[in-house]
């Protein structure tokens, strides 16, 4: 899934989080969590693509249970010109 460089970066970010977790600096922990979250974004995208692809493989639109796209919570009003 991930390239070697990406995997290494995620491992480094995880290690950094583990180190700061042993301390008491909330802000350092929050930064490390945010950095790990950002660093794993591509992995999450790959996993989501794989899951959706697997769930929909071999199905046509009628078999997905999706009738139409999402409905707007309210209709868009027509513009009024004077």
C-alpha positions as CSV (number, residue, x, y, z in Angstrom):
1,X,0.0,0.0,0.0
2,X,2.4,2.7,1.2
3,X,5.8,3.2,-0.3
4,X,8.9,2.6,1.8
5,X,9.5,6.3,2.5
6,X,5.9,6.8,3.5
7,X,5.9,3.8,5.8
8,X,9.2,5.0,7.4
9,X,7.7,8.5,8.0
10,X,4.6,7.0,9.7
11,X,6.8,4.9,11.9
12,X,8.8,8.0,12.9
13,X,5.7,9.9,13.7
14,X,4.3,7.0,15.8
15,X,7.6,6.9,17.6
16,X,7.5,10.6,18.3
17,X,4.0,10.3,19.7
18,X,5.0,7.4,22.0
19,X,7.9,9.5,23.3
20,X,5.8,12.6,24.1
21,X,3.1,10.4,25.7
22,X,5.5,9.6,28.5
23,X,5.7,13.2,29.4
24,X,3.1,15.7,30.7
25,X,3.1,18.3,28.0
26,X,-0.4,18.3,26.6
27,X,0.5,20.6,23.7
28,X,3.3,18.3,22.6
29,X,1.0,15.3,22.6
30,X,-1.6,17.2,20.6
31,X,1.0,18.3,18.0
32,X,2.3,14.7,17.7
33,X,-1.3,13.4,17.3
34,X,-2.0,16.0,14.6
35,X,1.3,15.2,12.8
36,X,0.5,11.4,12.9
37,X,-3.0,12.1,11.6
38,X,-1.6,14.2,8.7
39,X,1.1,11.6,8.0
40,X,-1.5,8.7,7.8
41,X,-4.0,10.6,5.6
42,X,-2.8,8.9,2.4
43,X,-3.0,5.5,4.1
44,X,-6.6,6.2,5.1
45,X,-7.4,7.2,1.6
46,X,-5.9,4.0,0.2
47,X,-7.8,1.9,2.7
48,X,-11.1,3.7,2.0
49,X,-10.7,3.2,-1.8
50,X,-10.0,-0.5,-1.3
51,X,-13.0,-0.9,1.0
52,X,-15.4,0.9,-1.3
53,X,-14.0,-0.9,-4.4
54,X,-14.4,-4.2,-2.7
55,X,-18.0,-3.5,-1.5
56,X,-19.0,-2.3,-5.0
57,X,-17.1,-4.8,-7.1
58,X,-19.4,-6.6,-9.6
59,X,-22.4,-4.5,-8.8
60,X,-24.3,-2.1,-11.0
61,X,-26.0,1.1,-9.7
62,X,-29.4,-0.7,-9.2
63,X,-27.7,-3.2,-6.9
64,X,-26.0,-0.7,-4.7
65,X,-29.3,0.5,-3.0
66,X,-28.5,4.1,-4.0
67,X,-31.5,5.6,-5.7
68,X,-30.2,9.1,-6.4
69,X,-27.6,11.4,-5.0
70,X,-28.1,13.1,-1.6
71,X,-31.0,15.5,-1.3
72,X,-30.4,19.1,-0.3
73,X,-31.8,20.0,3.1
74,X,-33.8,22.8,1.4
75,X,-34.6,23.8,-2.1
76,X,-32.6,26.6,-3.6
77,X,-34.8,29.6,-4.2
78,X,-34.9,31.4,-7.5
79,X,-33.1,34.7,-7.8
80,X,-35.4,37.7,-7.7
81,X,-34.5,40.6,-10.0
82,X,-36.0,44.1,-9.7
